[in-house]
Amino acid sequence: MTKNLADILQDFLSIYVCRTPRQLDTCPTCIKLYLLFIPLLSSKILTIIVCEWYDFDYFMTCRWPMRKKLQVFISSTFSDLIEERHAAVEAILRAGHIPTGTELFFSEVSLEFSKRWIDESDVFILIIGGLYGTMLPDDSKSYTHWKYDYAGEAGKPRFAFVVTDEALRQKPYDFVTMESYQRLQEFKQSVMETIPTYYADDERHIKMVIRDQLPGYQRRDDLYGWFSGKDVQKVLEENAKLKAELEKLQTGNH
């Protein structure tokens, strides 16, 4: 029993070092700990070692995981990429996360308003079509370009979709002859050289990529996301209950 307990504690120490909560259903180490510890929690000495020697709240998070919902900001030009934005919104919602973005509601908003929404988001998705977009008052870049740059400055993880030329030819305009075409090409090239970028032939490709990519972002400990108040309350109640039990065990051992 001593050897097995030592092995268990060694495994627990391996995740205690990082001291960051993980979700039980996505962390192999937490799954292993759960299976090993739960049947042994009736042991007074093991309970005291686990809850006192290590981080009690960390252990609680591993044992009663909460589902983290990411807020995902979608940015694109307004009138030409409606279907593509809708596809992104649908994929984000189906994945259980929260889509947001100024273009979902407005054709234009203030930079400060956009900043606030980007700051509050966890992930930034850019969709590039055949238009460069409305220019800033100083004519330095488009609003879409500015949002992309600001998200990078704010440290938001970003990935992009580039609608293929074949798909753009189905649009009711000739994108090659549009104003600011050269600026669009330069912007597109810069994006493709900087962040993960995926070609989109149609809305189905957008949905597939978002479905495949978001779980990786959800597992990142530096992306805090949002939690349901119901889940938080459940963990707090269990936390208080087990802390009370721990105090009784500690008192009984003195």
C-alpha positions as CSV (number, residue, x, y, z in Angstrom):
1,M,0.0,0.0,0.0
2,T,2.9,2.4,0.8
3,K,4.4,2.0,-2.7
4,N,1.0,2.6,-4.4
5,L,0.3,5.6,-2.3
6,A,3.8,7.0,-3.1
7,D,3.1,6.6,-6.7
8,I,-0.2,8.4,-6.4
9,L,1.3,11.3,-4.6
10,Q,4.1,11.5,-7.2
11,D,1.5,11.8,-9.9
12,F,-0.4,14.5,-7.9
13,L,2.9,16.4,-7.5
14,S,3.5,16.4,-11.3
15,I,0.4,18.5,-11.9
16,Y,0.7,20.6,-8.7
17,V,3.8,22.2,-10.1
18,C,1.8,24.0,-12.8
19,R,-0.9,25.0,-10.3
20,T,-3.5,25.7,-13.0
21,P,-7.0,24.2,-13.0
22,R,-7.7,21.8,-15.9
23,Q,-10.9,20.2,-17.0
24,L,-11.4,16.6,-16.0
25,D,-12.7,15.5,-19.4
26,T,-9.8,17.0,-21.3
27,C,-6.8,16.5,-19.1
28,P,-5.4,12.9,-19.1
29,T,-3.5,13.6,-15.9
30,C,-6.6,14.7,-14.1
31,I,-8.5,11.7,-15.3
32,K,-5.8,9.4,-13.9
33,L,-5.8,11.3,-10.6
34,Y,-9.5,11.1,-10.4
35,L,-9.6,7.3,-10.9
36,L,-6.8,6.8,-8.4
37,F,-7.8,9.2,-5.6
38,I,-11.6,9.0,-5.4
39,P,-11.7,5.3,-4.2
40,L,-9.1,6.2,-1.5
41,L,-10.7,9.4,-0.2
42,S,-12.1,7.5,2.8
43,S,-8.6,7.2,4.1
44,K,-8.1,10.0,6.7
45,I,-4.3,10.3,6.1
46,L,-4.7,10.4,2.3
47,T,-7.4,13.1,2.6
48,I,-5.3,15.3,4.8
49,I,-2.2,14.8,2.6
50,V,-4.0,15.7,-0.6
51,C,-6.1,18.6,0.7
52,E,-3.5,20.1,3.1
53,W,-0.1,19.4,1.5
54,Y,-1.4,20.4,-1.9
55,D,-3.7,23.0,-3.3
56,F,-7.2,22.1,-2.1
57,D,-9.0,24.4,-4.5
58,Y,-7.0,23.0,-7.4
59,F,-8.0,19.5,-6.4
60,M,-11.6,20.5,-6.2
61,T,-11.5,22.0,-9.7
62,C,-10.1,18.7,-11.1
63,R,-12.7,16.6,-9.2
64,W,-15.7,18.8,-10.1
65,P,-14.9,20.4,-13.5
66,M,-16.8,23.4,-14.9
67,R,-17.3,23.8,-18.6
68,K,-15.5,26.9,-19.9
69,K,-17.2,28.9,-22.6
70,L,-14.9,31.0,-24.8
71,Q,-16.0,34.4,-26.2
72,V,-15.0,34.4,-29.8
73,F,-14.8,37.7,-31.7
74,I,-15.6,37.4,-35.5
75,S,-14.2,40.1,-37.7
76,S,-14.9,40.6,-41.5
77,T,-16.0,43.2,-43.9
78,F,-19.7,43.8,-43.5
79,S,-22.0,43.4,-46.6
80,D,-20.1,40.8,-48.6
81,L,-19.5,38.1,-46.0
82,I,-22.9,37.7,-44.3
83,E,-23.1,33.9,-45.1
84,E,-19.6,33.3,-43.9
85,R,-20.2,35.1,-40.6
86,H,-23.4,33.2,-40.1
87,A,-21.5,30.0,-40.6
88,A,-18.9,31.0,-38.1
89,V,-21.6,32.0,-35.5
90,E,-23.4,28.7,-36.0
91,A,-20.2,26.6,-35.6
92,I,-19.2,28.6,-32.4
93,L,-22.7,28.1,-30.9
94,R,-22.7,24.4,-31.7
95,A,-19.4,24.1,-30.0
96,G,-20.9,25.6,-26.9
97,H,-19.1,28.9,-27.0
98,I,-20.2,32.6,-27.3
99,P,-19.8,34.4,-30.7
100,T,-19.5,38.1,-30.8
101,G,-18.3,40.8,-33.2
102,T,-19.3,44.3,-34.2
103,E,-20.2,43.2,-37.7
104,L,-22.8,40.8,-36.3
105,F,-24.9,43.9,-35.4
106,F,-23.5,47.1,-37.0
107,S,-21.9,48.1,-40.2
108,E,-19.7,50.6,-38.3
109,V,-18.9,51.3,-34.7
110,S,-16.4,53.4,-32.8
111,L,-12.9,52.1,-32.3
112,E,-13.3,52.3,-28.5
113,F,-16.4,50.1,-28.7
114,S,-14.5,47.6,-30.8
115,K,-11.6,47.7,-28.4
116,R,-13.9,46.8,-25.5
117,W,-15.4,43.8,-27.3
118,I,-12.1,42.5,-28.4
119,D,-10.6,43.0,-24.9
120,E,-13.4,40.9,-23.4
121,S,-13.0,38.1,-26.0
122,D,-10.8,35.1,-25.7
123,V,-10.2,34.3,-29.4
124,F,-10.2,36.4,-32.5
125,I,-11.3,35.0,-35.9
126,L,-10.8,37.0,-39.1
127,I,-12.6,36.3,-42.3
128,I,-11.0,37.8,-45.5
129,G,-13.1,38.0,-48.6
130,G,-12.8,40.2,-51.7
131,L,-13.1,43.6,-50.1
132,Y,-10.6,45.5,-48.0
133,G,-13.3,47.4,-46.2
134,T,-14.3,50.8,-45.0
135,M,-11.2,53.0,-44.3
136,L,-10.4,54.7,-41.0
137,P,-10.8,58.5,-41.1
138,D,-7.0,59.0,-41.5
139,D,-7.1,56.6,-44.5
140,S,-4.2,54.5,-42.9
141,K,-6.0,51.1,-43.0
142,S,-9.5,49.6,-43.0
143,Y,-11.6,49.0,-39.8
144,T,-11.2,45.3,-40.4
145,H,-7.4,45.6,-40.7
146,W,-7.3,47.8,-37.5
147,K,-9.3,45.2,-35.5
148,Y,-7.0,42.5,-36.6
149,D,-3.9,44.5,-35.6
150,Y,-5.5,45.6,-32.3
151,A,-6.3,41.9,-31.4
152,G,-2.7,41.1,-31.9
153,E,-1.5,44.0,-29.8
154,A,-3.9,42.8,-27.0
155,G,-2.4,39.4,-27.1
156,K,-5.5,37.6,-28.3
157,P,-4.9,34.3,-30.1
158,R,-6.0,34.7,-33.7
159,F,-6.7,32.6,-36.7
160,A,-8.1,33.5,-40.1
161,F,-10.1,32.3,-43.1
162,V,-9.3,33.4,-46.6
163,V,-12.2,32.9,-49.0
164,T,-10.9,31.4,-52.2
165,D,-10.9,33.2,-55.5
166,E,-13.2,30.5,-56.9
167,A,-15.7,31.2,-54.1
168,L,-15.4,35.0,-54.6
169,R,-16.3,34.7,-58.2
170,Q,-19.7,33.6,-57.1
171,K,-20.2,37.0,-55.4
172,P,-22.2,39.7,-57.1
173,Y,-19.1,41.9,-57.8
174,D,-15.7,41.6,-59.5
175,F,-13.3,41.6,-56.6
176,V,-10.3,42.2,-58.8
177,T,-11.5,45.5,-60.0
178,M,-12.6,46.8,-56.6
179,E,-11.0,49.8,-54.9
180,S,-8.2,49.0,-52.6
181,Y,-7.6,45.6,-54.2
182,Q,-3.8,46.0,-53.8
183,R,-4.2,46.9,-50.1
184,L,-6.3,43.8,-49.7
185,Q,-3.7,41.6,-51.2
186,E,-1.0,43.0,-49.0
187,F,-3.1,42.6,-45.9
188,K,-4.0,39.0,-46.9
189,Q,-0.4,38.1,-47.4
190,S,0.6,39.7,-44.1
191,V,-2.1,37.7,-42.3
192,M,-1.1,34.4,-43.9
193,E,2.5,34.9,-42.9
194,T,1.6,35.8,-39.3
195,I,-1.2,33.6,-38.0
196,P,-2.8,30.2,-38.8
197,T,-4.9,30.7,-41.9
198,Y,-7.3,28.4,-43.6
199,Y,-8.8,28.6,-47.1
200,A,-12.6,28.6,-47.3
201,D,-14.3,27.3,-50.4
202,D,-17.7,27.5,-48.8
203,E,-19.4,27.9,-45.4
204,R,-18.9,24.2,-44.7
205,H,-15.1,24.6,-44.5
206,I,-15.5,27.4,-42.0
207,K,-17.7,25.3,-39.8
208,M,-15.3,22.3,-39.9
209,V,-12.2,24.3,-39.0
210,I,-13.9,26.1,-36.1
211,R,-15.3,22.8,-34.8
212,D,-11.7,21.3,-35.0
213,Q,-9.8,24.3,-33.6
214,L,-11.9,25.6,-30.7
215,P,-11.3,22.6,-28.4
216,G,-7.5,23.4,-28.4
217,Y,-8.2,26.9,-27.4
218,Q,-10.6,25.8,-24.7
219,R,-7.9,23.7,-23.1
220,R,-5.6,26.6,-22.8
221,D,-5.1,27.7,-19.2
222,D,-4.4,31.3,-20.2
223,L,-7.8,31.8,-21.8
224,Y,-10.2,32.3,-18.9
225,G,-13.5,32.2,-20.7
226,W,-16.9,32.3,-19.0
227,F,-18.4,29.8,-16.5
228,S,-22.1,29.2,-15.7
229,G,-23.1,30.6,-12.3
230,K,-24.8,27.3,-11.7
231,D,-21.5,25.4,-12.1
232,V,-19.7,27.9,-9.9
233,Q,-22.3,27.5,-7.2
234,K,-22.0,23.7,-7.3
235,V,-18.2,23.8,-6.9
236,L,-18.4,26.4,-4.0
237,E,-20.9,24.2,-2.2
238,E,-18.8,21.1,-2.6
239,N,-15.7,23.1,-1.6
240,A,-17.3,24.3,1.7
241,K,-18.6,20.7,2.4
242,L,-15.2,19.1,2.0
243,K,-13.3,21.8,3.8
244,A,-15.7,21.2,6.8
245,E,-15.0,17.4,6.6
246,L,-11.3,18.1,6.4
247,E,-11.4,20.3,9.5
248,K,-13.2,17.4,11.4
249,L,-10.5,14.9,10.2
250,Q,-7.7,17.3,11.3
251,T,-9.3,17.8,14.7
252,G,-9.7,14.0,15.1
253,N,-6.0,13.5,14.5
254,H,-4.8,15.9,17.2
